[in-house]
């Protein structure tokens, strides 16, 4: 089993081990033994390339199993050991705010939410040291920030399941982030800040930078406009009006509302094209682009989706620094493997799945369609060729994520194929103008209002276009009872179609 894409098999088998850990009852030690045996057999059968490679990949599957299971191991003093004693009672806790503090409108007032890294909990005979992460909901606006050491009083409880939809479990979602309990603090509940600035200094600076940019957007734009720009450019979960958000979901263009591989890709292209004007070698341009991307992720608060997209872009750019033929699938697999090393439960994140599946679909499907429709028809004009290329990118990405979208959100959006032809270019212009706004607001403030006017025009035009597409009959429809098996069968069929089409093209090229 030799392959020029070794990381593809490594990433796939590592991911399979993580998934198996969720559904197979297997002890931690048994996993270590199986992984060790697989590695041993790979050495024993080293003369057989197929057997050796197979056992190596099985070793990585075992490694994924062990690695993900280790994330579930809790220390002896974890809050889970005593949490049941506090259910239904008022608990007093001390700890460090270990996440960004979010404030949202709820029930006519403001709700403050953050993750608490527990340090101590009150017991009848005093304070006892405890560890663990707790999601805190304070039912009022409070002056808290990342890195604050706080004293809280509230009701401790397990996460609720807000939906009967079996495709999403709020409890499992939090558990994969290491959070197993919630603390609800009433409007009159005690929230006392005992110390400030106790968090990691680099993250503190990152969040402060993000907040400053957010304040600039809120200063120059209307609330609805600011919420869209903050979400698209800073990755902050601003409260986009539900009716606007629904329009983007119904047209399959919701990906432009959040920082993802698409948005980071635009930022990458903008930075790289700017650096090409400067007298810098190609390797220097690539290195500087990577550094600017990391800096941009820092400015946006380094949220997980931004970090994932930055890792993907960095891996692809780094592959150009290697003096050898570049394989996009192998680079994508390297990025997936590194992201899973950061947190193996990223494999269950819908954003992670959509990002990688869409990119993989474009890599595998676009060259096939483009070769048939563009390369073989050499008389196409440039505008027609550009439209065809854009349509095929949209088609392959849509086909790639169709199964996941139907499974998780029970909606199919055929209008996506046409909507993306207009919305994606507008979104690209929006990102470019947004970066320009961020730059001139600190270097040439006199030009700020020019960028504000352009951003308002493009943003409102994009929302209007999305609204028009959503009104087209049959632009979207909802599905019920889409099971995991339906989704698996869909991707198996899609894989067979791609393989068949590639074999067909190979036969045609040999007959010419």
C-alpha positions in Angstrom: 0.0 0.0 0.0 2.2 2.8 -1.2 0.8 6.3 -1.7 2.0 9.7 -2.7 -0.6 11.0 -0.1 0.6 9.5 3.2 -1.0 12.2 5.3 -4.4 11.6 3.8 -4.4 8.0 5.2 -2.8 9.2 8.5 -5.5 11.9 9.0 -8.4 9.5 7.9 -7.3 6.7 10.2 -6.6 9.1 13.1 -10.1 10.5 12.7 -11.6 7.1 12.5 -10.0 6.2 15.8 -11.5 9.4 17.4 -14.9 8.5 16.0 -14.7 4.9 17.2 -13.8 6.1 20.7 -17.3 7.8 20.9 -19.2 4.6 20.0 -17.0 1.7 21.1 -16.6 0.6 24.7 -12.9 0.0 25.0 -10.6 0.6 27.9 -7.7 3.0 27.7 -5.1 0.3 28.3 -6.7 -2.0 25.7 -6.3 0.9 23.2 -2.6 1.3 24.0 -2.0 -2.4 23.6 -3.8 -2.5 20.2 -1.8 0.5 19.0 1.4 -1.0 20.2 0.7 -4.3 18.5 -0.1 -2.6 15.3 3.2 -0.7 15.4 5.0 -4.0 16.2 3.4 -5.8 13.3 4.3 -3.0 10.9 8.0 -3.7 11.8 7.6 -7.5 11.6 6.1 -7.2 8.1 8.4 -4.4 7.0 9.3 -6.4 3.8 5.7 -6.2 2.7 4.9 -2.6 1.8 1.2 -3.3 1.9 1.1 -5.0 5.3 3.6 -2.6 6.8 1.6 0.4 5.7 -1.7 -1.1 6.7 -0.5 -1.7 10.3 1.0 1.8 10.5 -2.3 3.3 9.5 -4.0 1.0 12.1 -1.5 2.3 14.6 -2.6 5.9 13.9 -6.2 4.8 14.3 -5.3 3.5 17.7 -3.5 6.7 18.4 -6.6 8.7 17.6 -8.6 6.4 19.9 -6.1 6.9 22.8 -5.7 10.6 22.2 -9.4 11.4 22.3 -10.0 9.2 25.3 -7.3 11.0 27.2 -9.3 14.2 26.8 -12.0 12.6 28.8 -9.8 11.8 31.8 -10.6 14.0 34.8 -8.3 14.7 37.7 -9.2 13.4 41.2 -10.3 16.9 42.4 -12.6 17.5 39.4 -15.9 19.2 40.0 -17.7 16.1 38.6 -16.8 14.2 41.9 -19.0 16.4 44.0 -21.3 18.3 41.7 -24.3 16.2 42.5 -24.2 17.4 46.1 -25.0 21.0 44.9 -27.8 20.3 42.4 -30.8 22.4 43.4 -28.8 24.4 46.0 -26.9 27.7 45.9 -23.2 27.1 45.3 -20.3 29.5 45.9 -17.4 29.2 43.6 -14.1 30.9 42.8 -12.2 30.7 39.6 -10.7 32.4 36.6 -12.7 33.6 33.6 -11.0 31.5 30.9 -12.9 32.7 27.8 -14.1 35.8 26.1 -17.1 37.3 27.9 -20.2 37.4 25.7 -23.2 39.7 26.3 -26.5 38.9 24.6 -30.1 40.1 24.9 -32.3 37.6 26.6 -35.8 38.0 28.1 -35.8 41.7 27.8 -32.4 42.1 29.5 -28.8 41.3 29.0 -27.2 37.9 29.8 -23.5 37.7 30.4 -21.9 34.4 29.5 -18.3 33.0 30.0 -16.4 29.9 30.8 -15.0 29.6 34.4 -11.9 27.7 35.2 -12.8 26.5 38.6 -10.3 26.9 41.5 -12.3 26.6 44.7 -15.8 25.7 45.9 -17.4 26.4 49.2 -18.2 23.4 51.5 -19.7 23.3 55.0 -16.2 23.3 56.6 -14.6 26.0 54.4 -13.2 26.2 50.9 -12.0 23.2 49.0 -9.8 23.2 45.9 -11.5 21.9 42.8 -10.8 21.9 39.0 -12.9 21.8 35.9 -14.6 24.1 33.4 -18.1 25.5 34.0 -20.2 27.6 31.6 -21.6 30.6 33.6 -24.7 32.5 32.7 -25.2 35.7 34.7 -28.7 37.0 34.1 -27.6 40.6 34.0 -24.9 42.8 32.5 -21.8 42.6 34.6 -18.4 44.2 34.2 -16.3 41.0 33.8 -13.6 40.2 31.3 -11.2 37.4 30.4 -8.5 36.9 33.0 -10.7 38.1 36.0 -10.6 36.1 39.1 -14.2 36.0 40.4 -16.4 34.8 43.2 -19.8 33.6 42.1 -23.0 32.4 43.7 -25.6 30.5 41.7 -27.3 27.2 40.9 -25.2 24.4 39.5 -26.8 22.0 37.0 -26.2 19.9 34.0 -26.7 21.3 30.5 -30.3 21.1 29.1 -31.2 19.6 25.8 -33.1 22.4 24.0 -34.0 20.4 20.9 -35.3 16.9 20.2 -33.2 16.8 17.1 -30.9 13.8 17.4 -28.2 15.4 15.1 -27.3 17.9 17.8 -26.8 17.5 21.5 -26.0 20.6 23.5 -24.7 18.4 26.4 -22.2 16.6 24.0 -21.3 19.9 22.4 -20.2 21.4 25.7 -18.6 18.1 26.9 -16.3 18.1 23.8 -15.1 21.6 25.0 -14.4 20.1 28.5 -17.6 21.7 30.0 -19.9 19.3 31.9 -21.8 21.8 34.1 -23.5 25.1 34.0 -23.9 27.8 36.7 -26.9 30.1 36.6 -26.5 33.4 38.5 -29.7 35.3 39.1 -30.0 39.1 38.6 -29.4 39.6 42.3 -26.8 36.8 42.5 -23.4 37.5 43.8 -20.7 38.3 41.2 -17.5 39.7 42.8 -14.3 40.4 40.9 -11.4 39.6 43.3 -8.6 40.3 40.9 -8.0 41.3 37.3 -5.5 40.5 34.6 -4.8 36.9 35.8 -5.1 35.3 32.3 -2.6 34.6 29.6 -1.2 38.0 28.5 -1.2 37.3 24.8 -4.8 36.2 24.8 -5.7 39.3 26.8 -4.0 41.6 24.1 -5.8 39.6 21.4 -9.2 40.1 22.9 -8.5 43.8 23.6 -7.5 44.3 20.0 -10.7 42.6 18.8 -12.8 44.7 21.1 -11.3 47.9 19.8 -12.0 47.0 16.2 -15.6 46.0 17.2 -16.1 49.4 18.8 -15.0 51.1 15.5 -17.5 49.1 13.5 -20.3 50.0 16.0 -19.3 53.7 15.8 -19.5 54.1 12.0 -22.3 51.7 11.1 -25.9 51.0 11.9 -26.5 48.1 14.4 -27.6 45.6 11.7 -24.7 46.6 9.4 -22.2 46.4 12.3 -23.4 43.0 13.3 -22.8 41.6 9.8 -19.4 43.2 9.4 -18.2 42.2 12.9 -19.2 38.6 12.2 -17.6 38.4 8.8 -14.4 40.3 9.6 -13.8 39.6 13.3 -15.4 36.2 13.8 -17.4 37.6 16.7 -20.8 36.0 17.2 -22.6 39.3 17.0 -26.4 39.2 17.1 -27.4 39.2 13.4 -31.2 39.7 13.1 -32.9 36.4 12.7 -34.7 37.4 9.5 -31.5 38.4 7.8 -29.7 35.2 9.0 -32.5 33.1 7.7 -32.2 34.6 4.2 -28.5 33.6 4.0 -29.3 30.1 5.3 -32.2 29.7 2.8 -29.9 30.7 -0.1 -26.9 28.6 1.0 -24.7 31.6 1.4 -24.4 31.6 5.2 -20.7 30.9 4.8 -20.0 34.5 4.0 -21.4 35.6 7.4 -18.6 34.0 9.4 -14.8 33.8 9.2 -14.1 30.5 7.6 -11.7 29.0 5.0 -13.4 31.2 2.4 -12.9 34.5 4.2 -9.4 33.7 5.3 -8.7 32.7 1.6 -9.7 36.1 0.5 -7.5 37.7 3.1 -4.7 35.5 2.0 -5.1 36.6 -1.6 -5.3 40.3 -0.8 -2.1 40.1 1.4 -0.2 38.1 -1.2 -1.2 40.4 -4.1 -0.2 43.4 -2.1 3.2 41.9 -1.2 3.8 41.0 -4.9 4.1 44.8 -5.7 7.0 45.0 -3.3 10.6 44.0 -4.3 10.5 40.8 -2.3 11.3 37.3 -3.4 8.5 34.7 -3.7 9.6 32.8 -0.6 9.7 36.1 1.3 6.2 36.9 0.1 4.9 33.6 1.3 6.5 33.8 4.7 5.2 37.4 5.2 1.7 36.3 4.1 1.8 33.6 6.7 2.9 36.1 9.4 0.2 38.6 8.4 -2.4 35.8 8.6 -1.3 34.9 12.1 -1.4 38.6 13.0 -4.9 38.9 11.6 -6.1 35.8 13.6 -4.6 37.6 16.6 -6.6 40.7 15.9 -9.8 38.8 15.7 -9.4 37.3 19.1 -8.1 33.9 17.8 -11.5 32.2 17.9 -11.4 28.4 17.1 -12.9 28.8 13.5 -10.4 31.6 12.8 -7.5 29.4 14.1 -8.7 26.4 12.0 -8.9 28.5 8.9 -5.5 30.1 9.5 -3.9 26.7 10.0 -5.4 25.5 6.7 -4.1 28.5 4.8 -0.7 28.3 6.5 -0.3 24.6 5.5 -1.2 25.4 1.9 1.2 28.3 1.7 4.0 26.4 3.5 3.7 23.7 0.8 4.9 26.2 -1.8 8.1 26.7 0.2 9.0 23.1 -0.4 10.8 22.5 -3.6 8.6 19.7 -4.9 5.3 19.1 -6.6 2.4 20.2 -4.4 -0.5 17.9 -3.7 -3.5 19.9 -2.4 -5.2 16.8 -0.9 -2.1 15.9 1.1 -1.8 19.5 2.3 -5.4 19.5 3.4 -4.9 16.2 5.3 -1.9 17.8 7.1 -4.0 20.7 8.2 -6.8 18.3 9.4 -4.3 16.2 11.3 -2.8 19.3 13.1 -6.2 20.7 14.0 -7.2 17.3 15.4 -4.0 17.3 17.5 -5.1 20.6 19.0 -8.5 19.1 19.9 -9.5 15.7 18.7 -13.2 16.6 19.1 -13.0 19.1 16.3 -13.9 16.2 14.1 -17.5 16.5 15.5 -17.7 20.3 14.9 -20.0 21.1 12.0 -17.9 24.0 10.9 -14.8 21.8 10.7 -16.7 19.2 8.7 -18.2 21.7 6.3 -14.8 23.5 5.7 -12.8 20.4 4.9 -15.5 18.7 2.9 -16.1 21.8 0.7 -12.4 22.3 0.0 -11.9 18.6 -0.7 -14.9 18.6 -3.1 -13.5 21.6 -5.0 -10.0 20.0 -5.2 -11.4 16.7 -6.5 -14.4 17.8 -8.5 -13.5 21.2 -10.1 -10.6 19.9 -12.2 -12.8 17.1 -13.6 -15.6 19.5 -14.7 -13.3 22.2 -15.8 -11.4 19.9 -18.0 -14.5 18.6 -19.8 -16.2 22.0 -20.2 -13.4 24.5 -20.5 -10.1 22.9 -21.6 -11.8 20.8 -24.3 -13.7 23.9 -25.6 -11.0 26.3 -26.5 -13.2 28.9 -28.2 -14.8 30.2 -25.1 -14.5 34.0 -24.4 -12.8 35.1 -21.2 -16.1 36.3 -19.5 -17.8 33.0 -20.4 -14.8 31.0 -19.2 -14.8 33.0 -15.9 -18.5 32.4 -15.4 -18.1 28.7 -16.1 -15.2 28.4 -13.7 -17.1 30.2 -10.9 -20.2 28.0 -11.5 -18.2 24.8 -11.3 -16.5 25.9 -8.1 -19.9 26.7 -6.6 -21.4 23.4 -8.0 -18.6 21.2 -6.5 -18.6 23.0 -3.1 -22.4 22.7 -3.0 -22.4 19.0 -3.9 -19.7 18.4 -1.3 -21.6 19.9 1.6 -25.1 18.9 0.5 -25.2 15.7 2.5 -24.0 17.5 5.7 -26.3 20.4 5.3 -29.3 18.1 4.8 -28.3 16.0 7.8 -27.6 18.8 10.3 -30.0 21.5 9.1 -32.6 19.5 7.1 -32.6 22.0 4.3 -31.5 21.8 0.6 -30.7 25.0 -1.3 -30.5 24.6 -5.1 -30.4 28.4 -5.5 -26.9 28.3 -4.0 -25.5 27.5 -7.4 -26.7 30.8 -8.8 -26.6 32.9 -5.6 -22.9 32.2 -5.0 -22.0 33.6 -8.5 -23.1 37.0 -7.3 -22.8 36.8 -3.5 -19.3 35.4 -3.4 -17.8 38.3 -5.5 -19.7 40.8 -3.4 -18.5 39.2 -0.2 -14.9 39.3 -1.5 -15.2 43.0 -2.2 -16.7 43.4 1.3 -13.7 41.7 2.9 -11.3 43.7 0.9 -13.1 47.0 1.8 -13.3 45.8 5.4 -9.5 45.3 5.6 -9.0 48.7 4.0 -11.3 50.3 6.6 -9.3 48.6 9.4 -6.1 49.9 7.9 -7.0 53.5 7.1 -8.8 54.0 10.4 -5.4 53.9 12.1 -3.2 55.2 9.4 -5.2 57.7 7.3 -8.4 58.6 9.3 -9.4 61.2 6.7 -10.2 58.3 4.3 -12.3 56.4 6.8 -15.7 57.8 5.7 -15.0 56.9 2.0 -14.5 53.2 3.0 -17.6 53.5 5.3 -19.7 54.6 2.3 -18.4 51.9 0.1 -18.9 49.2 2.7 -22.5 50.4 3.4 -23.3 50.2 -0.4 -21.7 46.7 -0.9 -23.2 45.3 2.3 -26.7 46.5 1.6 -26.5 45.4 -2.1 -25.4 41.9 -1.0 -28.3 41.6 1.5 -30.7 42.8 -1.2 -29.4 40.2 -3.7 -29.7 37.4 -1.1 -33.3 38.5 -0.4 -34.2 38.4 -4.1 -32.7 34.9 -4.5 -34.6 33.7 -1.4 -37.9 34.7 -3.1 -37.3 32.5 -6.2 -39.8 29.6 -6.1 -38.0 26.3 -5.2 -34.9 28.2 -4.0 -34.9 26.0 -0.9 -36.9 23.3 0.7 -36.8 21.4 4.0 -36.3 17.7 4.5 -37.3 15.5 7.4 -35.9 12.3 8.7 -32.4 12.6 7.1 -30.4 10.0 8.9 -26.7 9.4 9.2 -27.0 6.4 6.9 -28.6 8.6 4.2 -25.7 10.9 4.5 -23.1 8.1 4.3 -24.8 6.6 1.2 -24.9 10.0 -0.5 -21.1 10.5 0.0 -20.3 6.9 -1.2 -22.3 7.6 -4.4 -20.6 11.0 -4.8 -17.2 9.3 -4.4 -18.1 6.7 -7.1 -19.2 9.4 -9.5 -15.9 11.3 -9.1 -13.9 8.1 -9.5 -15.9 7.1 -12.6 -15.5 10.5 -14.2 -11.8 10.5 -13.6 -11.4 7.0 -15.1 -13.5 8.2 -18.1 -11.3 11.2 -18.6 -8.1 9.0 -18.3 -9.5 6.7 -21.0 -10.3 9.7 -23.3 -6.8 11.1 -22.9 -5.2 7.8 -23.8 -7.3 7.4 -27.0 -6.3 10.9 -28.2 
